[in-house]
């Protein structure tokens, strides 16, 4: 987020869901401010502090006060552009939020994640992702500047770092939405359910800057230890995602029924009254997130390119449905 003639606001730490929502609202509604919103700091010296007599900022609206509901992502086949935008966002904005260097288990997570993404059966080669993974594993530690130099020219399935979110575009979606889409795609394509679930656990733990989100997911995935859940990786992740959406429904101004996925309008056969037919859900997930033999748009859609000046964290809130 750019403020004034030459300063940029950046996150000063991990955010809780409500804090993230409030930050997005502050950025969206006060573009003329010369001060960084709460939870963000300036990269250059800030102006003199306001007098102590200034009134405190008005409290953010509660979910009950919200005038509009969280827009739901339209059901449909996953877009490569959303997956690419997710990887670019993660590599640019989340790798160094907790440390000035990348090494050890965190470096291994990035390398493994890139290799698994490269193995997706897409119409466009993921060779550049494999190449980046190979470069990263040549060193035991990376500084933020050296890492940025390596990733700046990355083309994820043909999409450069300016590619923005498409189906996941808009307030309340963005990175979280794209991350879920990428996770669902990975478990559809994997030949090793357990290894992929472990990577997903590590990505959330290390590269999703929302402490309570990390804690909730860690608790939900405690069963993913040395064995794949009985229902398989794809259905387990689908169920976990629906639980997250149900938990966030009141914050979004939605009912639990509205956020259940897939909706009956998209998959009537998936619903048996109040319950799901899991065999039909599995078929539906394979259609939506499986990429075999599906043509993809091979160039960036100019209407979904993120301008350089946009604050990246306006793309990070939301849960993915």
N, C-alpha and C positions, 0 to 999 in steps of 0.2 A: 504494500500500500504506500503510494508516494504522497507526501504532504509538503506543502510549501515548495520553494524553488528547487531544493536539492537534497531533501532528506527522505529516507525510506523507513517505514515502520516494519518491524519484524516481531515474531512471537518471542516472548521472553520465557516461555515454559509450556508444559502440557496443559491442556484445557479439559475441564469437565464439560459434559454435553450442554448444560444450560449456559455456561460461560461462552462456549463456542457459538451457540445460537445468538447470544447477546452481542458478541463481537461482530458476527456477520451483519446483524441488524444495525449496529453502530456505523460500520463501514458503508452500508447501503444507503443510510438515511442522512449521513453527515459528511458529504464529500468535500465541503469547504473548510473543515476544521484544520487548524494548524498544529494540533496536538495529537499524539498517538492515542488510540483507544486504550482503555484499561487492558492489561495483559500483553500489550505490545510496547516495544521500546524503539527509540530512534537510533539509526546508525550514525548520525552526526549530532553534535551538541544541540539540545532542545532549547527553545526560548526560555526566558526567565520564568520561574514558576508563577502561577496565578496567585493573587493575594489570598490569604487564608480565609478572608471573609466571603469569597465566592461561594455561591450555593453549590451543594453537592449535586452530582448528576441524578436525574430522575431515575427511579428504579425501573428495570426492564419489565415489560408486560409479563404477567404469568400466562400459562397456557390458556386459562379460562378467559383472559382478556384479549387474546389474539383475535384479530379481525378476519383472518383467513386461515385455511387449513393447509397442511403440508400436501403439495401436489404429488401424486403417485406416478411412478414411471410407467409408461404404457407397456403392456406385455408385448414381447416380440423377440425375435432372434437377436442375440448379443452382437454388438457392433465392434469390429476390430479397432475402430477409432477410439472407443471408450476404453478398451484394454490398453491401447498404446498411451493414451492420455494419463491413465492410472500409473503406469510404470514411469513415465516421464515425471509426473508429479512426485511420486515416491522418491525417485533417485535425486531429484533436485531439492526437495523441501523436507524430507523426513529422516534421512539417513544420519544427519548430524545434529539432531535436536537434543540428544542426551550426552553427546561426547564430541570432542574436537577431532577425534580420529576414528577410523573404522578398522577393526581388527578382530581376531578371535572368532567367537561364535557368531557375532553380528556380521562379520565379513562373510563367513560361510553361508549364512542365511541369504545374503544378497546374491552370492554366486549360485546357490542352489535354486533360488527363486527365478533368476534369469534363465538358467538352463531348463527348468520345467516350463517356463513360458515359451521358450524357443521351440520346445517339442510339441506345442499345440499344432494340430493338423490343419493349419490355415492354408488359404490359397496363395498367400505370400510368405516367402521364406522368413524364418526368424533367425537367420544366420548371424545377423548383427548382434543379437542378444547373446548368442553363444560365444561370439568373438569377444564381447565385452566381459563376459564371465571368465573366459580364459585369461584375459589381460589382468583382471582383478586378482585372480588366484596366484599370479606370479610374485606377488609381494605379500608379506604378512601384515602390513599396516599401511593405511592410506590416510593422508591429510585431506581436509575438505577441499583445498585448492587443487591438489593432484587428482582427486576423484572427479571434481567438476570438469577438469580438462579432459578426462577420459570419456565422460558421458555426454559432453556438449554436442558432439556430432552424431549421436546415436539415432538411428532410424528404426523404430520399433514397427516391424511389418510395413515399412515404407513411410511411417508417420514420424516427422521430426518433432522437436520439443515444443513447437508452437501449436501442435494439434490439441484442441480442447475437447471437452466432453460433448457427446452428441445426444444419445438417449438419456444420459446422466447429467445433462446440462441443467443449470439453474440452481437457485437458492434451495438449500435443504437436500441437495444431492451431491454432485461432484465426486470427490475422492472416495468417500465412504461407499457411494453407489458403485463406482467403478471397481473398487476393491472387491466388493461382493461378486460383481459380474466376473472378475478375473478368477476369484476363488472357485466359483461354480464351474467355470470353463476348465480350470485345471483338474478338478476331480472327475470331470467327464472324460478327459483325455488320458489320464494317468494309467500306467500299468502297475503302479505301486501305490495303492490307496493310503497305506500307513505313512510312507515317506512324504506324500503330498500333504496329508493332514498335519504332520509335524512341521512342515514348512509354513503352512497357513498359521499354525499356532505361533511360530517364531516371528512371522511378519507382523502379526497383530501385537505381540509383546514388545517388539523392538521398533516398529515403524508406523505405528498408529498413535499419534500424540493426543491421546485421550485416556487419562488414568482409569476412570471408572469403566470405560469401554473395555480396556485391557483386562480389568479385574473380572468383569462379567463374562467375557469370553473365556478366560482361563478357568473360571468355575464351571462354565457350560461344557468345556472340552476336557474336563478332568478324566473322563472315561477313555479318551484317546491316549492311551499309554503305550503298552506293548502290543496291543491288538486293535484291529479295525472294529468299530462298532458293528453289531450284528446286522444292521440294515444296510451296511455299505457306506462308503464315503459320501456319495452324491446325496443320498436320502438323509444321512446324518447332518450334513451341512445345510440342506434345505430346511430341516426341522429347527436347527440352531438359528438360522436366519429368521424364520418365522417367529421364534421366541423373542429375538431382539426387536422385531417390528411390533410385536404385541406390547413389549415393555415400553417402547417409545410412542405408541399410539396416542396416549393422553397428551404428551408434549407436542405432538403433531396436530392435535385437534381432530383426531380420527378415532373411530371405533375399532375394536379388535377385528371385527368382521371385515371392515374395509381394507385392512392391511394384510389379511391372510393371502398367501401366494401358493399356487396361482389362483386368480379370481375365477369364479364360475363362468364369467363371460368369456374367458380365454380358454378354459379347459373344463367344460361341463362334466366330462367323464371322470375328472379328478375328484369330484365331490359326491359324497353319499350322505345326504342330509348335513348334519353338523360335522361329520368326519371326512377324512380324505381316503381315497382309494390309492394306496401307496404304489401299487403296480402301475396305475395310470399316471401318477405324478412322476414316476421314474421315466416313463416314456416321454412325457411332456418336457422334463428337464433335459433329456437327451436331444430333443428337437430344438430347444431354445439355446442351449449352451454347447452342444456338440457341433463341431465345425467341419466334420468330414463332408467333402463334396458340396460345400456351400459356397457360392460365389460371394466375394466381398468387394466393397468399394476400395480401389487400390490407390486413391489419392486423397489428400486432405480436403475436407469440405470447408471452403473458405468461410462459411457462415458460422463455423464452430472452432475458429482459431482464437486462442487466448491472446489478446494484445499484451505487449511487453509491460505496459503500465498497470495492468490489473493486479490486485493483491491476491496472491495464491490461496490464501486461507478462506476466501469467499467460496471456494470450490470444495471445501472439506467437510461441511456438516452433512448430516442426514444418515439414513440407514439403508438405502438401496432399493426400496420398493416404492 
